Amino acid sequence: MTANGYGEKFFFMSFGESHGKCIGAVVDGCPAGLYLTEQDVQKELDLRKPGTSIVTTQRREEDKVEILSGVFNNFTTGAPIAMMIRNSDKDPSTYEEIRTKPRPGHADFTARVKYGGYNDWRGGGRFSGRITASFVMAGAVAKKLLNETLGIEIIAFTKELGGIRINEVNLEEARTNRYTNEVRCPDKDTAEEMKKRIVQTRGEGDSLGGIIECIVLNLPVGIGEPVFSSIDSEIAKMMLSIPAAKGVEFGRGFEAARIKGSENNDEFYVDNGIIRTKTNNSGGVLGGLSNGMPFIFRVAFKPAASIAATQRTIDIETNEAVELRVAGRHDPSVVPRAVPVVENATAIVLADLALRAGFIPPVLKGKGKE
Ligand SMILES: Cc1cc2nc3c(=O)[nH]c(=O)nc-3n(C[C@H](O)[C@H](O)[C@H](O)COP(=O)(O)O)c2cc1C
């Protein structure tokens, strides 16, 4: 596996930089015979694309996908699927300053040191949130594959933003409402509050973090390859590869550390011949394997580093303390745009594990045609 590739059977390679020519993904190992059009990928990209609302960056990109290979007559062929979107709304001039004055909280400093200054610094280059468009492109293929072969559904949404939280989540509401507002929160009133908080914080030249919850339905029992490719270890790795993601918890998560075994254990019972558990504190994972219950995890995102307020940093050429006001167009919170990223990144992991476990055949015989 390379640093920019993920997976064994469903292999995903991410390429491109924020202000370079394009962002792209290559998927190798997708079974032949999956009905796949550019529209399948486009509809996922549209949920992530910038410049669509007041709560996101004002950079305007079409993010129009081109599938370059691996699909013939609208079916996957079994060959590598290369996809890309072009970068058109580029304005690297505002980033000139951060070449020598690294943004606190961003990767400018570490990238410059590691790559000897050869890294593409424009818009954060390879460290920009824009690279997550490649996760979405590959994930769109994985999502369709999982849905058509195993009926797997992946639903992520904003659970908390800037300290405002929804506690009870109705699954049906999450399924139907999550993309009906700009903050990707299924509860309308909470979404309104979150939006107000973002607008206010942006006005103050600042940014906000939050938590995304992801629920996966219809996973068969036994997805995961313990110990180093258990379902939870692979998901944690993938989620922490999303820029600005800082924590992952499964099921009851960190709270389980504070309760007793008798409170945390999920009791088994039989429901119409199917073995289920009465509660789901485990988040649908036992021993690194899916147990047939909804697979539930949450990802914590830090507030975006690029804020308009004046900050202190150093000039790395002179080692002098300097002031920095980050210019350019930035997300006041990465959370809303990270929701489709979490969904699609989850699909990549699950497609790989489902193929590794033999749940998906190598030829699908035209699966997915409407
Ligand atoms: C969808 C998305 C959009 C992002 N947009 C921004 C942004 O506008 N400004 C910013 O400073 N960081 C943004 N980030 C986060 C940075 O890319 C990230 O914080 C940076 O690479 C440093 O990595 P780290 O936070 O994981 O340490 C975004 C992340 C995602 C997932």
PDBQT file of the ligand as one rigid body, heavy atoms in Angstrom, charges set to zero:
ROOT
HETATM    1  C1  LIG A 401     -14.339  19.143   3.604  1.00  0.00    +0.000 C 
HETATM    2  C2  LIG A 401     -13.189  19.822   4.293  1.00  0.00    +0.000 A 
HETATM    3  C3  LIG A 401     -12.970  21.174   4.097  1.00  0.00    +0.000 A 
HETATM    4  C4  LIG A 401     -11.927  21.837   4.744  1.00  0.00    +0.000 A 
HETATM    5  N1  LIG A 401     -11.777  23.194   4.557  1.00  0.00    +0.000 NA
HETATM    6  C5  LIG A 401     -10.829  23.855   5.271  1.00  0.00    +0.000 A 
HETATM    7  C6  LIG A 401     -10.714  25.273   5.161  1.00  0.00    +0.000 A 
HETATM    8  O1  LIG A 401     -11.450  25.931   4.412  1.00  0.00    +0.000 OA
HETATM    9  N2  LIG A 401      -9.748  25.889   5.899  1.00  0.00    +0.000 N 
HETATM   10  C7  LIG A 401      -8.907  25.186   6.743  1.00  0.00    +0.000 A 
HETATM   11  O2  LIG A 401      -8.074  25.764   7.401  1.00  0.00    +0.000 OA
HETATM   12  N3  LIG A 401      -9.006  23.852   6.863  1.00  0.00    +0.000 NA
HETATM   13  C8  LIG A 401      -9.944  23.168   6.141  1.00  0.00    +0.000 A 
HETATM   14  N4  LIG A 401     -10.019  21.797   6.268  1.00  0.00    +0.000 N 
HETATM   15  C9  LIG A 401      -9.101  21.102   7.181  1.00  0.00    +0.000 C 
HETATM   16  C10 LIG A 401      -7.639  21.120   6.774  1.00  0.00    +0.000 C 
HETATM   17  O3  LIG A 401      -7.453  20.557   5.504  1.00  0.00    +0.000 OA
HETATM   18  C11 LIG A 401      -6.795  20.405   7.836  1.00  0.00    +0.000 C 
HETATM   19  O4  LIG A 401      -7.084  20.923   9.097  1.00  0.00    +0.000 OA
HETATM   20  C12 LIG A 401      -5.309  20.555   7.581  1.00  0.00    +0.000 C 
HETATM   21  O5  LIG A 401      -4.924  19.769   6.477  1.00  0.00    +0.000 OA
HETATM   22  C13 LIG A 401      -4.424  20.118   8.752  1.00  0.00    +0.000 C 
HETATM   23  O6  LIG A 401      -4.638  18.760   9.045  1.00  0.00    +0.000 OA
HETATM   24  P1  LIG A 401      -5.157  18.282  10.471  1.00  0.00    +0.000 P 
HETATM   25  O7  LIG A 401      -6.188  19.251  10.926  1.00  0.00    +0.000 OA
HETATM   26  O8  LIG A 401      -5.739  16.920  10.235  1.00  0.00    +0.000 OA
HETATM   27  O9  LIG A 401      -3.963  18.271  11.395  1.00  0.00    +0.000 OA
HETATM   28  C14 LIG A 401     -11.063  21.114   5.609  1.00  0.00    +0.000 A 
HETATM   29  C15 LIG A 401     -11.280  19.739   5.806  1.00  0.00    +0.000 A 
HETATM   30  C16 LIG A 401     -12.331  19.088   5.168  1.00  0.00    +0.000 A 
HETATM   31  C17 LIG A 401     -12.566  17.631   5.425  1.00  0.00    +0.000 C 
ENDROOT
TORSDOF 0
